[in-house]
Amino acid sequence: MKVEWKKLMFGLAIGAGMMMMASCSDEENFDPGGSTGKETPEPTEKAFLSMRLSTGSLAGTRVAVDPTTSGRTEEQVVNHVRMVLYETKNNTVRYSWDLNVSTDGMNEFTGGDVVRGEDVPSATPTVSRFVTVGREVVKQDYELLILINPPGELLEITEQGNPRSYLSRAANMTKESLIQPYGIAADNNFYMTNHQDLTFVPEVELRDNQRMAEENPVRVEVERAVAKVVVSGVPEVVPHGDRIDNLKWGLDVTNMYTYWMRKMTFIANSGGVPNEMEQLNAGYREERYAEDPNFTRFSSWNGGNPVGQFEYLSGTPELSKNFDDYDYTLENTMDAADQRHDVTTRVVISGTYTPNGFGSVATRNGGGISFYYFKGNAIRVEAMRDMVNDRGQIPQELRDAGLEQAIENVLAWNPNAFNSPTVSFSEGGINFYYQGVCYYTVLIRHFSNNMVPVLMGYGRYGVVRNNVYQLSINKIIGPGQPVINPPGTDPDDEDTSWISADVNIMRWYIRNQNVEELL
């Protein structure tokens, strides 16, 4: 029997709210058959699919309200675009195409799968958008997935015939691997995908011919899969006369697990209680949060086991990032009750601290001046040694503050602690800063006080993909800590850190955090 196939065209527009797209030229079509001994009826009408990518757009936002940035050129390069269509009737991949599309992040999209402006004026490609050539598909409902610069694991997951459930699996990766060659945050290789789940494509949106599809593409917004952090500022040092040099920073408590596509969840609520789910193509980006694979009950406070879920700094590491540098990290979010230090991503800042009157300043590489600190008092190494050997030399002011007992506490911990120490420590109420190196920590805020003023309210902390968290350090009060101690289970909003911050979200969506004081 001869089967009549009616050809339809489906147009697809893809918008990246901060990114771009590229690809290869290998096209594959897959028509799954029925099971043995039983015929499964298949749709007999065909349609064409075209997509439009717009890297500079902001789905569900108003540009005048939401602060954004297109970012570095290296964050916008597109080398590979895969278009995946899932059949809604069985949640499996029906079509998986690697498109011939690319951009260097500075010039317009090019390639055999890009519609030219002379053919369809409304589809003229730019550096931030393109429309794909219409593709023939069986006419039925689909869900669309777009992958930009996808890693090999994702290419396997989205092969024809694979179930959608594969896409929901958590991916495991270290922070270091993000920027390695072919990492999801490597220069010129940033991985991006749908910003609000799969895009539903009903069969009624499929078109009768290729030109109609290209003139009426279905639009998809994509986003990068990592968050970006920037630390800046020229902090004032208080008390006056003290100084800090060689400021560096790094990220701590970074997630090792993520979803390939952001998992939508509740939006911001001024009462601090989640009660409204994020809706497709609605609301402002600043209201959005996310649910990651270790969202609930992973803090030790909540009976969880964060070890193996997060990477931690410890001891006295040499941090490498200069102020105004950037770094990338996986998304890390948590339930309101789980907003605890041991599962909250934070910035660690280091510097070489010199108390007033303690001599010339040297960088860490050249060796700063070692000193002790006890209840707001900086004490020279020689002076502490004299007081340890002869307690009668302890000034009455320090004796009243408890220094003699603090010395006993340290000696009980290590009898040789005051004998020309070369390792920083914090013990018994006394801090020792070897070569003046000190550390400060700042928990990264997501929703600002204006959005969620309730302490420990939902979404106040965490980092969400495709957001830029800009921390500006304004003031340093005191020498911080001599070592980085593992974060405890204190609630995030009861932090006694020596920094305060004001966060705004950044095409990358920008979130600014002003840190008033580092203690």
N, C-alpha and C positions, 0 to 999 in steps of 0.2 A: 504494500500500500504506500502511495506517495504521500509524504507529509509536507504540508505547506508551512513555511516559516515566514512569519511577518517580522521584518526588521524594524526595531525601534532604537532610538539613540538616548543615551543617558549622559547628562552633563554633570561634572563634578568639580566644584570649586574648593580648593583647599587653602585656608588662611592660617598662617603661622603667626601666633601672637608673640613673636620674637625670633623667628628662625627662618630657615630657607630649605629648599629641597633639590635633590639631584638624583642620578640613577644610571642604570645599565639598560641594555636594549633587548633583553631576553624576554619574550612573551610566551606565557603558557596558559592554556585553557584546560579546564578539567570538568568533565561531565560525569558525576558519580552514577553508577548503575544501581539496579535493585538487587536484593539478596537472591540467592539461588532458589529456584522453584517458585518465586513470587515476584510478580512484576510491580514496579513502583512507577506510577504515572509521573511523567516529567512535563514541565511547561514546554509548550511548543512555540511560543512567541519569543522573538529576540529583541534586544534593545542595545543602545550604545551608551557607554559611560565615559564621561569627561570630568576631570577634576580641576579645580582652581586653587592654587596655593598663594596665599598673601602673607608674606613674612612680617609686614609692618602693621598688620591690623590687630585689633583687640576685640575678640569676640566677647559679647556680653559686657562691654565696658564703654565708658565715654572718655575719649582721649583727653578732653579738657579737664577731667577730674583725676584720672588715674595717671600717676607719673610713670613714664616708661623710658626705656632706652633700647636702641637696636643692638648695642654692645659692640664688641670688637669684631673686625672683619672675620677673624678666625673662628668666631662663634656663629657665623652666618653662611659659611661655605657649605654647599650641597654637592655631594659626589654620587649619591645613590638614593633613589626613591623606590620604595616598593608599595604598590597598591594591592590591598587584599580585600576581597569581598567574601563575607560569610553569609551562607544561606540561613535565613531566619528559621526555616522549617526544621532544620536539623543541627544548627549551630556548628557547621563545619565549613572549612575553606572551599569555596567553589572556584574562585579565580585568584591567582597570585601572579602579579606582573611586576617585573623589574623594568622601570621606565628609562628611556633615553632622555634624561633631563639633568641639567647641572647649572651651577653658578659658582663663580669664584668669590662671591660675597661683595663684589664691587661693580660687576657688570650684569646686564639682564640675563635671565634664564635663557638657555639655548638647548637644542637637542631635537631629535626627530619626533618626540612625543609632545612638543610644545606647539600650541596653536599660534600661528603668526598673525600679527596685527593686520596685515594686508588681506588676510582671509576673513578674519572676524575682528573688526575694529575694537569691540569691547573687550577682547581677549589679549590685547597687546601686552607682551611680557615686559616686566621691569626687573630691577634687582631684587624686588621683594614679592613678586607675584607672577604666576603663570597659569594658563589653562591648558589642560591636556587634550590631545587629539581624542575624539570620540572613539570608544571601544564597544564592540558588539558583545552583548551578554544575553543570556536567557531572561525573559521578562518574568520577574518575580520580586518579592521583597528581599532586600539585602541589608547588611550592616557593613559599613566601610571602615577599614583601618588603613592609616597611612604611616609608613615607617621611613624616616629620614636618616641616612647614614646608619642603618641598623647593624648591630653586632651579629656575628655568625650564629649565635644561639637563637636569636630571633628569626633569622632566615629559616632555620630548621623548624621552628615552632609554627611558622606561617606557610609551610608548604601545603599544596593542595591536598584536601582530604583530612587534614588535621583538625581536631575539635577546638572550639573557642576556649575551652577550659585551660588549654596549654598557656594561653596568654595571661591567665590569672595567677600563674605560679610566681612565687617570689624569686627574685634574682639575687645572688650573693656576690659581692665584690668588695675589695678593699678600697680605701680612699686613694692609695697610691696608684692603683690600677686605672683610676678614672682618666688620668692624663697620659698614660702610657700609649704607645702606638696602637691605634684601633680601639682605645678606650672610649667610653661614652662622653667624655669631656675633653678629648684630645683636640688640639688645635686642628682646624679644618676637617673635623670629623664628629662634630657634636650630634649625638643621637637625639631625635625629636619624634614625637608621635601625637595622636589626638589629644586635645586638651580637655575634652569633656566626654570621655567614653567613646564607644564606637558610634559612628554617624548612621542613623537609620535612613535608608533609602527606599521608600515605598515604590512599588512598581508604577504607580500613577505619575511619578516624576521622570520616568523613562521617556525618551523622545522617539519620534518616528524616523528621524534620519540623523546623520552625523552632524550636519550643520546646526540643526536645532539643539542638539545636545551641547555643542560647543558655545552656543549663544545663551544657553540656560544651564550652566554648570551647577552642580551641587557643591556647596562650599564647606570646607573642613578647616578648622583651626588646629594648628599643631603647636607644641611647646617643648622646650628642652627638658631633659629628664633629671637635671641637677640644679641645685641652688648655688648661688654665687655670693661670696662674702668679701667686703672691702673694708679695711680699717684705715682711718685717716685722722688728721688733727695735729695741732701743735700745742700739746697740753701745758698749761701752767702748773708749776710745781709749788705745792704748799706743804710744809712751812717755807716761807721765803728764805732764800739762801741755799736750800737744798737744791740738787739738780739731778736729772736723769738723762742718760745718753744711751746711744746704741739701741733704740727702741725697735723691737721685732715682735712678730706675732705668729700664731698658728691656730689651727682648729683642734678642738678636743671633744670627746664623746661624739664621734661621728658614726653614723649608721652604716652597717654592713649589708643591709637587706633593703630591697626596694621592689616596687611593682613596675613592670615595663610601661604601664600606662597609669597615670594618676587615678587613684580611687576617690571618687567624689564622696563627700560627706556633708555634715552640717556646716552652715555658714555662721558668721559672727553674730552674736547676740549680746546686746548691751547688759543683759542680766547675767551674763556669764554661763547660761545654761543652754546647751544645744537643743533647738526645737524646730528648726526649719532646714530642710535639706536643700542643697544646691540644685538649682534648676538649669536645664539646658538653655544656653543663650540668654541668660537673664542675670541681672544684678551686676555689681562691680567686682572686678578682680580682687580688690582689697578685702572683700568680704569672704573670700574663699580660703578653705583649709584643705586638708587631705588626710586620708587614712593610710598609714604605712603598715608593713607586715608585723611590726612589733608595737602596735598602737596601744594595747590595753594589757595591764598587769604584767609588765616586764620590769618595772622598778623593784629593787629589793624591798623597798618599803611596802610594796603591794604583794609581796610573796613571790615576785618574779626572779628570774636569773638573767641579768643583762650581760653577763660574761658570754662572749661568743656572738653577741648581737651588735656590740659597739666596739670601736677602737678608742683607747685611752692613752693620754700622755701621762708620764710620771717622772719623778725625780727632778733632774735639772737639765732638761734637753736644750740644745741650741736651736732656737727657732729661726726660721729662714726668711720669713716674709717681712719686707720693709713696709712702713706706712705708705699708703696709697696703692700697694699691691693688692691683688685679688687671689682668691682661692675658691675651689669648688668642692661640694660635698653632696652626698645623697640626701634626699628628702628624709627628714626626721620629725615625726609628729607624735602626739600622745593624747590620750584621754585626759580630761581635766584633773582627775585624781592622780594620774601618773606624771604630773608635771613636777618631777623630782630631779635633783642634781645628777643622779647617776644615769639618767636616760635623756638628758637635755643637752643639745649641742651648744657649745660655748666657745668663746674666743679666749685664748691665753696670750697675754702680752708680757714680754720680758724687757728688761733694761738694766743698765749699770747705774746704780743709785749711789750718790755721794752726799752724805749729810753735810750741812753747813760747817765750814771750818776743818773738814777732814782732808784738805789738801787738793792737789790737782786731780783732774779727771782723766781716766783712761778708758778706752773701749774695752769690751770684753776680751777681744783677741789680745790686747796688750796687757790686760790685767787691771781691774779696778781695785778699789781699796776695800779690804775685808773689814767688817764691823759686826758688833752685836746690837740687838735692839730689844729693849725691855720696857714695856708699858710707856711707849712714846719717847723713850730715851735712847739715843744712839751712843754706844760705848765702844771706844777703841779696843783693839785686840790686846794691846799691852796693858791697858787699864783693867780689863776684865781678868787677865792673868794675875795681876797683882792682887785683885780683890778675892780671887779664888784661893790664892796662896796665903793671904792674910785678910780674914774677914773683917778685921778692925778697920781696914781701909775703905769699907763700903760707906759712902756718904749716907747721912741720916735720912735724907729724902728717899734714896733708893732702898734703904733698909726698911723704912716705913711702908714702901710699896711692895715689899716682899721679895726683894732680890736674893737675900741670903737663902731663903727656902727654895727659891727657883734654882739657885746654883746646886743645892743638895739634890734636887729632883734630877737635874741633868747628870750629875756625877753618878747617881744611882742607875741611870740609863746607860752611861758610858763613862767609866772612871778617867778615861783619857780624852774626853770631849774637848777640854780647853787647852790641850797640849799641841799647840801649833796646828790647828785643824785646817784641812784642805778640802773639806766637803761641807756644803751647807747643811743646816739642820734646823728643825723647829721642835723643841722639846722642853717640857717643864715650864713653859711660859717664856722661854728665851729663844729668840731667833738669831741664827748666825748666817750672815750673808758672805759667802766666800767670793772674794773679788767684787763685791757689791752687786752681784747678780740677783735680781728679784723678779717676781711673777705676780701678775694680776689676772683675774678671770672675770669674764662678762658673759652672762647667759644671753642668748640671742632671743629677742622678742619677735613675735609674729604680729598679733593684733595689738594695736596701740591702746593706751589708756582711754583715748577718746572712743574707741570702738568697743572695748570690753574693760570697763573700769573696775569690775569686781575682782578682788585678789583671788588668784587661783582659778579664775574663770576660764571657760573653754577657749582654747586656741591662743592664749596669751603668749605661749612659748612654742618654739619649734622652728623648723625651716622647711619651706615648701618649694618644690621644683619651679624653675623658671622665675624665681624671685631673686632680686639682688638685695642683700642686707648690708646697708652702709652704716658702719659704726664710726662715729666721730668722737674722739676722746678729747675732752675739754680741760680736765684738771686731774692732777695726781696728788693725793694726800698720803704721804708716808711711803715706806719702802715695800709695801706689798708682802708677799710670802717668799721665803728663801728657797722653797721647793714646791713642786706641784704635787699635792696630795690627791689620791684617788677621790673622786667626788662621792660624797655621802648621799643620804636619802632625804636631806632637808627639802622642804617645799621650795619651789622656785621663787615664789613671791615672799619668802621670808629670808631671802639671801642677804648675807651681811657683806657681800662683795664691796670692794672699794670703787666700784664704777656704777654710774647711773647712765641710762641710755634712752634715747628717743628714736623709735624705728618707723621709717616709712617704707612701703613696699615699692620695687622697681620692675617694655617690649622684651626684654626682661622687665618685670614689674619691680619697681624700686621701693624698698622699705628702709627708711632712715632711722638710725638709732643714735641719739646723742648721749654720750656717756659723760655725765657731768663730773664725776669724781672717781678716781682709782685710789683705793686705800691699800 
